[in-house]
Amino acid sequence: MSKITRRDALRAVSAGMAGLPIVSLAAPRNRSREARGEIRAYQVGDQKGLDSLTLTQRPDPVPGPGQVVVRTRAAALNNRDSSVLHGRYLGRKVAPERIPLADGAGDVIAVGEGVTRVAVGDRVTAVPFTSWADGEFDPSVFVADLGVGVDGWLTEKALLPADALVKVSDRIDYTDAAALSAVGVTAWSILHGLGAVKPGDVVLTLGTGGLSMMAVQLAKMAGARAAITSSSDEKLAAARALGADITVNYRTHPNWGEKIVEATDGHGVDIVVETVGASTLTQSLAACAPNARIGFVGSLGGQATAVPNFGTVIRKNVTIKGLTGGTRRTLERLHRAVEASGLRPVIDKVFSFENAPAAFAHLAKGDHMGKVVIRFD
Ligand SMILES: NC(=O)c1ccc[n+]([C@@H]2O[C@H](COP(=O)([O-])OP(=O)(O)OC[C@H]3O[C@@H](n4cnc5c(N)ncnc54)[C@H](OP(=O)(O)O)[C@@H]3O)[C@@H](O)[C@H]2O)c1
């Protein structure tokens, strides 16, 4: 069986190919299981590490009022999914029977009473905060967060509220649709909401994970320049091939903020997608232009060893805003933009449903660039 390497995937994306080959380890669908009215789903278990992920058999879901059953075609991982399996996400464990993963896409196969937004046969995805259709953030959205507060996509059939669903155009494949949701709404909210991005702006993002690569792509789509940091020169070269304009290795240049200011002829960056958190904030601030906007979204770096240089916030009139996810309306806008532009999210590697534990291990290792996806072929 041939494997897709990151290089293959990136080559395919940068060459604008219509579709990536898929690593399929899937066995033919188990007809007897379907006949017995059972499906397979993973659950997060006791959350003592990646090995807690457990494959289970469950009854075929039946949609209640306002609900929809979706046959899953693809699902995608985010950094937080590792945190959930370690019992660390938002500092607590979730229910052990919880089905993980906030991102997915598939076909509607059954609708409950009162559902009019979608119909059987529609291709759909969902916004991860399923109760947040539009409007301002309210902490109540965490209650219905896919894969945390309610069951997510790592199941052959997902039971979802119709209000969370977004139709997927025939021009966007299931793998891409799954890869877009969480990172797409977050990056879009920073660039177009907080950041009010304009052509010619400089957008900085940290590391080459799923959120950062989406931020690079959306920055380029908006006519902005994209700056990115990484621990790997190889990944930075691949980021340049995907359109990044300014690249700095944060390992070999610990004061990378200065390098980014130099690379922008002294201007600095207008928008920061701060994926790492308090430990990189001093460098992010050093990279900022006057009146920059920082979307503070991640905590990859853990606690800072020193207090960030908040004096710079005043001197440069920087706005720092915490952001978490985005609305269904944002996901709808993103899908329209993706359909019109032909953007293909950067996908590092695709695993089969049967091989989902390997997908989690791959993400946790951190060698990836862009998204890690699971296909249900
Ligand atoms: N608030 C929200 O709504 C929201 C939504 C999505 C994601 N997030 C957050 O955004 C962050 C990224 O998520 P993701 O899913 O894109 O992660 P990911 O795919 O796992 O990406 C991780 C990458 O970040 C880089 N990185 C890790 N530690 C770093 C450090 N100390 N300094 C600089 N770079 C570092 C590494 O890139 P290199 O290998 O290139 O060095 C690593 O490969 C996470 O903290 C996640 O929780 C927040």
The ligand as an ORCA input file, in Angstrom:
! r2SCAN-3c Opt
* xyz 0 1
  N      -9.619     29.491     19.735
  C     -10.028     28.731     18.745
  O     -11.175     28.782     18.334
  C      -9.070     27.773     18.103
  C      -9.424     27.072     16.937
  C      -8.460     26.242     16.367
  C      -7.223     26.101     16.972
  N      -6.965     26.779     18.116
  C      -5.667     26.664     18.789
  O      -4.651     27.024     17.869
  C      -3.494     26.248     18.128
  C      -3.107     25.533     16.854
  O      -4.084     24.542     16.573
  P      -3.887     23.533     15.370
  O      -5.019     22.571     15.401
  O      -3.588     24.283     14.126
  O      -2.551     22.820     15.870
  P      -1.604     21.776     15.155
  O      -2.122     21.440     13.794
  O      -1.370     20.663     16.098
  O      -0.263     22.618     14.960
  C       0.769     22.590     15.845
  C       1.988     23.331     15.262
  O       2.219     24.529     15.978
  C       3.603     24.772     16.068
  N       4.019     24.905     17.463
  C       3.848     24.032     18.473
  N       4.407     24.506     19.604
  C       4.939     25.711     19.279
  C       5.661     26.680     19.990
  N       5.941     26.530     21.302
  N       6.062     27.797     19.325
  C       5.755     27.965     18.030
  N       5.056     27.065     17.301
  C       4.680     25.955     17.919
  C       4.329     23.611     15.420
  O       4.646     24.047     14.097
  P       6.113     23.814     13.473
  O       6.278     22.316     13.416
  O       6.024     24.450     12.150
  O       7.119     24.465     14.377
  C       3.244     22.528     15.401
  O       3.396     21.632     14.343
  C      -3.844     25.323     19.294
  O      -3.444     25.925     20.520
  C      -5.348     25.246     19.236
  O      -5.927     24.933     20.484
  C      -7.841     27.613     18.679
*
